[in-house]
Amino acid sequence: WNLVSVAKTVADYTPSDVIPTASSSAYAYAASYQAVTTTENGRGYWLKFHGGQVLSVSGTQISSGSVPLATGWNIVGPLSSPVSAGSIVTTPPGLVVSEVYGYEGGYQSATTLMPGKGYWVKSSGAGTIDFGGASSGMTSAGNPFAETDSDLRALDLEFSDDLGNRQVLSIGTGTVNEGFAELPPVPPAGAFDVRFASGKRIAKVGGNGSQMGSFVIRLQPAGGNVRIILPAQSRVGANGLANGLVFSLSDATGKTIAVSSDAPVAADLGRATDVTLTVSSQGQPHVYRLEQNYPNPFNPTTTIAWQLPGEPRVYALEGS
């Protein structure tokens, strides 16, 4: 699946004529995905292709123009010239309240809108996006965590699959810039997507408490097995989050898949659609563990260390 647009004036705007190598209908977005029978300049569309290819569209260059924006998410496409994401102009000004997202095997923040590609933007109201303008209509998102919090840092959770798709989610402390943390709508079925259940690419963990938080992550596999790389525990403290932060990943049944260590940990998620990420400090156990006793039991006394992730319960040998 790809986000594409028509960047030139063409004789026939029928999807099959403009982009004849697509293997699917063209889907626009207006509160939901809708198959269209004609395309427009300035709009973006989902199209599926059987393999990688370079598209060439014959037509007349377009130097400037305006595209209607609806309240909420819109798929747009630049005209015949690249457009800097930081210099997008809207009427009225300042309508864009999100990152600009392209799709390259996963949603990615875009710094430049390229002709022929489609991009997601979220608008705070009805208006137009004006390509070819000279003044800035939005501010670059920058760090989605508030810069006023000197302690905050973001750590990345990297998801990928056998087909080369990739999506990065982040976790951190501080105040999250909600608008720039939100991801666009989930792509069509069969397109790779990973996001927190909140619909965001960023999750905020609590302060210095032992249990920092649990977050459901939604996955939409694209046909290959999905993998995740958990950041190293030591790196967490170095980045300014609570020292000794531990990541634990479990599947829909509650079974632990992976626990972070002193080095990044890679885990195979198969084709799971839901996993839960639990973030805790080292002060709070996150798995069941029974350590080797010391000294050996032939001594008068021995010490057995253990840890439980919850409230301990002690049972007599008889089972009571």
C-alpha positions as CSV (number, residue, x, y, z in Angstrom):
1,W,0.0,0.0,0.0
2,N,1.1,3.5,-0.9
3,L,-0.1,7.1,-0.5
4,V,-0.1,8.7,-3.9
5,S,-1.3,11.9,-5.5
6,V,-1.7,13.5,-9.0
7,A,0.8,16.3,-9.2
8,K,0.0,17.4,-12.8
9,T,-2.9,18.4,-15.0
10,V,-3.9,15.3,-16.9
11,A,-6.4,14.5,-19.7
12,D,-8.1,11.7,-17.8
13,Y,-8.3,11.6,-13.9
14,T,-9.7,8.1,-13.8
15,P,-7.4,6.1,-11.4
16,S,-6.9,3.3,-13.9
17,D,-5.7,5.8,-16.5
18,V,-3.5,8.0,-14.3
19,I,-1.9,5.0,-12.4
20,P,-2.7,1.9,-14.5
21,T,-0.3,-0.4,-12.6
22,A,-2.2,-0.2,-9.3
23,S,-3.7,-3.5,-8.2
24,S,-6.5,-1.9,-6.1
25,S,-9.1,0.8,-6.3
26,A,-8.1,4.3,-5.2
27,Y,-9.3,5.2,-1.7
28,A,-9.8,8.7,-0.5
29,Y,-10.6,9.7,3.1
30,A,-13.6,11.6,4.3
31,A,-14.2,10.4,7.8
32,S,-13.7,6.9,6.4
33,Y,-12.1,5.3,3.4
34,Q,-14.1,5.5,0.2
35,A,-13.3,4.1,-3.2
36,V,-13.3,6.8,-5.9
37,T,-13.8,6.7,-9.6
38,T,-11.9,10.0,-10.3
39,T,-8.9,11.6,-8.8
40,E,-8.2,15.3,-8.1
41,N,-5.0,17.4,-8.0
42,G,-4.0,18.2,-4.4
43,R,-5.7,15.1,-2.9
44,G,-4.0,12.0,-1.7
45,Y,-5.1,8.4,-2.2
46,W,-4.3,4.9,-0.9
47,L,-3.3,2.5,-3.8
48,K,-1.9,-1.0,-3.6
49,F,0.8,-2.3,-6.0
50,H,2.1,-5.8,-6.6
51,G,5.7,-4.7,-6.3
52,G,8.1,-1.8,-6.1
53,Q,8.0,0.5,-9.1
54,V,8.5,4.1,-10.2
55,L,5.4,5.9,-11.4
56,S,5.6,8.4,-14.3
57,V,2.6,10.7,-15.0
58,S,2.4,12.8,-18.2
59,G,0.7,16.1,-18.0
60,T,1.1,19.9,-17.4
61,Q,3.0,21.3,-14.4
62,I,0.9,23.1,-11.8
63,S,2.7,26.0,-10.0
64,S,0.1,26.8,-7.3
65,G,-3.4,26.0,-6.1
66,S,-5.6,25.5,-3.1
67,V,-7.1,22.2,-1.7
68,P,-10.2,22.1,0.6
69,L,-9.6,20.9,4.1
70,A,-12.2,19.3,6.3
71,T,-12.1,19.3,10.1
72,G,-10.0,16.3,11.2
73,W,-7.7,14.2,9.2
74,N,-7.1,14.8,5.4
75,I,-5.0,13.2,2.8
76,V,-3.4,15.8,0.6
77,G,-0.7,15.8,-2.2
78,P,1.5,18.7,-3.2
79,L,1.3,20.0,-6.8
80,S,4.3,20.0,-9.1
81,S,6.9,21.3,-6.7
82,P,8.2,20.0,-3.3
83,V,6.8,21.7,-0.3
84,S,8.5,22.1,3.1
85,A,6.3,20.8,5.9
86,G,7.3,23.8,8.0
87,S,6.1,26.2,5.3
88,I,2.6,24.9,4.7
89,V,0.1,27.7,4.3
90,T,-3.6,27.4,5.2
91,T,-6.6,29.7,5.0
92,P,-7.5,30.7,7.6
93,P,-3.9,30.5,9.0
94,G,-2.8,27.8,11.4
95,L,-5.3,25.1,10.7
96,V,-2.8,22.2,10.7
97,V,-2.6,20.8,14.2
98,S,-0.6,17.6,13.6
99,E,2.7,16.4,12.2
100,V,2.7,15.8,8.5
101,Y,2.8,12.1,7.9
102,G,3.8,10.1,4.9
103,Y,3.7,6.3,4.6
104,E,6.8,4.3,3.8
105,G,5.9,0.8,5.1
106,G,4.7,2.6,8.3
107,Y,3.7,6.2,9.2
108,Q,6.7,8.5,9.2
109,S,6.9,12.2,10.0
110,A,7.6,14.1,6.7
111,T,9.8,17.2,6.5
112,T,9.2,17.7,2.8
113,L,6.0,16.9,0.7
114,M,7.1,15.4,-2.6
115,P,5.0,15.6,-5.8
116,G,3.2,12.3,-6.6
117,K,3.0,11.2,-2.9
118,G,0.2,11.6,-0.5
119,Y,0.4,12.9,3.1
120,W,-1.8,13.1,6.1
121,V,-2.5,16.4,7.9
122,K,-5.1,17.1,10.7
123,S,-7.0,20.4,10.5
124,S,-8.7,22.2,13.4
125,G,-11.4,23.4,11.1
126,A,-12.7,23.8,7.5
127,G,-10.5,25.8,5.2
128,T,-7.9,25.3,2.5
129,I,-4.3,24.3,2.2
130,D,-2.5,26.6,-0.2
131,F,0.4,25.2,-2.2
132,G,2.7,27.7,-3.7
133,G,2.3,30.3,-0.9
134,A,5.3,32.2,0.5
135,S,4.6,32.4,4.3
136,S,4.5,29.8,7.0
137,G,1.1,28.5,8.1
138,M,2.3,26.0,10.8
139,T,5.1,25.5,13.3
140,S,7.4,22.5,13.1
141,A,6.4,19.9,15.7
142,G,9.9,19.5,17.1
143,N,10.0,17.3,20.3
144,P,6.5,16.1,21.0
145,F,7.4,16.1,24.7
146,A,7.3,19.6,26.4
147,E,10.7,21.3,26.2
148,T,9.9,23.0,29.5
149,D,10.5,19.7,31.4
150,S,14.3,19.4,31.7
151,D,13.9,15.8,32.8
152,L,11.9,14.4,30.0
153,R,13.4,12.1,27.3
154,A,11.8,9.8,24.8
155,L,12.9,6.2,24.2
156,D,12.1,4.4,21.0
157,L,10.4,1.0,20.5
158,E,11.2,-0.2,17.0
159,F,8.8,-2.5,15.2
160,S,9.6,-4.2,11.9
161,D,8.6,-7.2,9.8
162,D,9.9,-9.7,7.2
163,L,8.7,-7.4,4.4
164,G,10.9,-4.4,5.4
165,N,8.0,-2.4,7.0
166,R,9.0,-0.3,10.0
167,Q,7.2,1.7,12.7
168,V,8.7,3.5,15.7
169,L,6.7,4.2,18.9
170,S,8.1,6.3,21.8
171,I,7.7,6.4,25.5
172,G,8.8,9.0,28.0
173,T,7.9,11.3,30.9
174,G,6.9,14.9,30.9
175,T,4.0,16.7,29.1
176,V,3.1,15.2,25.8
177,N,2.1,17.6,22.9
178,E,-1.1,15.7,22.3
179,G,-1.7,17.0,18.7
180,F,1.7,16.0,17.5
181,A,1.6,12.6,19.2
182,E,-1.6,11.4,17.4
183,L,-1.2,9.1,14.4
184,P,-3.5,9.3,11.3
185,P,-6.3,6.7,10.8
186,V,-5.2,3.1,10.5
187,P,-4.2,2.2,6.9
188,P,-6.3,-0.2,4.8
189,A,-6.2,-3.9,5.8
190,G,-2.9,-5.4,4.7
191,A,-0.9,-2.3,5.3
192,F,1.6,-2.4,8.2
193,D,0.7,-0.3,11.2
194,V,1.6,-0.2,14.9
195,R,0.3,2.3,17.5
196,F,-0.7,2.6,21.1
197,A,-4.4,1.8,21.8
198,S,-4.8,5.5,22.3
199,G,-4.1,6.0,18.6
200,K,-0.9,7.8,19.4
201,R,2.8,7.1,18.6
202,I,3.9,8.3,22.0
203,A,2.9,7.1,25.6
204,K,3.7,9.0,28.8
205,V,4.8,7.0,31.8
206,G,4.3,8.2,35.4
207,G,6.7,9.9,37.7
208,N,9.0,8.0,40.1
209,G,6.5,5.4,41.3
210,S,7.5,1.7,41.1
211,Q,4.7,0.9,38.7
212,M,5.0,3.3,35.8
213,G,2.2,2.1,33.6
214,S,0.9,-0.5,31.2
215,F,0.1,0.3,27.5
216,V,-1.8,-1.8,25.0
217,I,-0.1,-1.7,21.5
218,R,-2.2,-2.5,18.5
219,L,-0.6,-4.2,15.5
220,Q,-1.8,-4.6,12.0
221,P,0.6,-7.1,10.3
222,A,1.2,-6.8,6.6
223,G,1.7,-10.5,6.0
224,G,5.1,-11.1,7.7
225,N,6.2,-11.8,11.2
226,V,6.5,-8.7,13.4
227,R,9.6,-8.0,15.6
228,I,10.2,-5.5,18.3
229,I,13.5,-4.1,19.8
230,L,13.1,-3.1,23.4
231,P,15.6,-0.5,24.6
232,A,18.3,-1.4,27.1
233,Q,17.6,-0.8,30.8
234,S,20.9,1.0,31.2
235,R,20.1,3.4,28.4
236,V,16.9,4.4,30.0
237,G,18.6,5.9,33.1
238,A,21.2,7.6,30.9
239,N,18.4,9.3,28.9
240,G,16.9,11.0,31.9
241,L,14.0,8.7,32.7
242,A,13.7,7.0,36.1
243,N,16.9,5.0,36.7
244,G,16.4,1.2,36.5
245,L,13.3,1.4,34.3
246,V,12.3,-2.1,33.1
247,F,10.2,-2.9,30.0
248,S,8.1,-6.1,30.0
249,L,6.1,-7.3,26.9
250,S,3.2,-9.7,27.2
251,D,0.8,-11.2,24.7
252,A,-3.0,-11.1,24.7
253,T,-3.1,-14.1,27.1
254,G,-0.8,-12.4,29.6
255,K,2.2,-14.5,28.8
256,T,5.5,-12.7,29.0
257,I,7.2,-12.4,25.6
258,A,10.3,-10.4,26.5
259,V,11.8,-8.4,29.4
260,S,14.4,-5.7,28.8
261,S,18.0,-6.3,29.8
262,D,21.3,-4.4,29.9
263,A,21.4,-4.6,26.1
264,P,18.6,-4.1,23.6
265,V,16.3,-7.1,23.4
266,A,14.7,-8.3,20.1
267,A,11.5,-10.3,20.4
268,D,9.5,-12.1,17.7
269,L,5.8,-11.2,18.0
270,G,4.7,-13.4,15.1
271,R,1.4,-12.0,13.7
272,A,0.0,-10.8,17.0
273,T,-2.5,-8.0,16.8
274,D,-2.3,-6.9,20.5
275,V,0.5,-6.8,23.0
276,T,0.9,-5.1,26.3
277,L,4.0,-3.1,27.3
278,T,4.5,-2.8,31.1
279,V,6.9,-0.2,32.3
280,S,8.2,-0.4,35.9
281,S,11.2,0.5,38.0
282,Q,13.6,-2.1,39.2
283,G,12.2,-1.6,42.7
284,Q,9.0,-3.4,41.5
285,P,9.5,-7.0,40.4
286,H,7.9,-7.6,36.9
287,V,8.3,-11.4,36.7
288,Y,8.2,-14.4,39.0
289,R,11.7,-15.5,39.9
290,L,13.2,-18.0,42.4
291,E,17.0,-17.6,43.0
292,Q,19.5,-20.3,43.9
293,N,19.7,-20.8,47.7
294,Y,22.9,-20.0,49.6
295,P,24.6,-21.7,51.3
296,N,23.6,-25.2,50.3
297,P,20.8,-26.8,52.4
298,F,23.2,-29.2,54.3
299,N,24.0,-26.2,56.5
300,P,21.9,-25.3,59.6
301,T,20.3,-22.4,57.7
302,T,20.0,-21.4,54.0
303,T,18.7,-18.2,52.3
304,I,16.4,-18.4,49.3
305,A,15.8,-15.2,47.4
306,W,12.6,-14.7,45.4
307,Q,10.5,-12.0,43.7
308,L,6.8,-11.7,42.8
309,P,5.2,-9.1,40.6
310,G,2.2,-8.7,42.9
311,E,1.0,-9.2,46.5
312,P,2.7,-12.4,47.9
313,R,0.5,-15.3,49.3
314,V,1.9,-18.0,51.5
315,Y,0.4,-21.5,51.5
316,A,1.0,-24.4,53.9
317,L,2.2,-27.7,52.4
318,E,-1.3,-29.1,52.9
319,G,-2.6,-26.6,50.4
320,S,-4.5,-24.3,52.8
